[in-house]
Amino acid sequence: MGETIRLSAEDSHQLAAYRAAPAGTPRGALVIVQEIFGVNSHIKNVTDGFARDGYLAVAPAIFDRVERDFAIGYKPEDIERGRAVRGKISLDDMVKDLRAAVTMLRAAGHKVGVVGYCLGGSLAWLSATRIDGLACAVGYYGGAIAEHAREKPKCPVLLHWGETDQSIPPDHWKTVETAHPGLPMHVYPAGHGFSCDERGSYHEPSTRLARERTIAFFRQHLG
């Protein structure tokens, strides 16, 4: 369904992105933000899925700044490799790459939302606080959101957490809730990465419910 396109960030960095288009006129556009495992088969499947729901979906390869065509699995050695690459790129640079995708989609006349997972969940939050012109953002189990909770979103945000996520304890969600009373957040009986069907922590009922809520949020804010 998808194709690879090129994006240009504000610092002239060139990066790849996976693009999937709906069958008809798009309801709006989405920027899909990867985990530490790159734009791999799972992220491409997620992007394709949002295209089937009627959205023009683009997944920028934000690890291109260190290693182009980065796409790995979920074994322990993959986790270590993904963390190592992540450690070589600043959050500011990753936000620049996401801004490039948002800018391209808005220039084409689309309302644009962002949705991200794990690292991407944190970046969805930072997109909402730092990128102008977004219509909405959804973050799944973003581990760095609490440390940036004082930043104020410029658009509506929806957050999803896993109740048994050992890397994101309840005080993390409470920090965000305290800083932003009324911001919609949902906690599921699942662990970290529960929405990825290629991970051992995959939890289908939580994934289904979170996705239903996410699509309803996009229908409200994108069309």
Secondary structure, DSSP 8 states (H G I E B T S, - for coil): --EEEEEE-TTS-EEEEEEE--SSS-SEEEEEE--TTBS-HHHHHHHHHHHHTTEEEEEE-TTTTTSTT-B--SSHHHHHHHHHHHTTS-HHHHHHHHHHHHHHHHHTT--EEEEEETHHHHHHHHHHHH-TT--EEEEES-TTTGGGTTS--SS-EEEEEETT-TTS-HHHHHHHHHHSTT--EEEESS-TTTT-TTSTT--HHHHHHHHHHHHHHHHHHT-
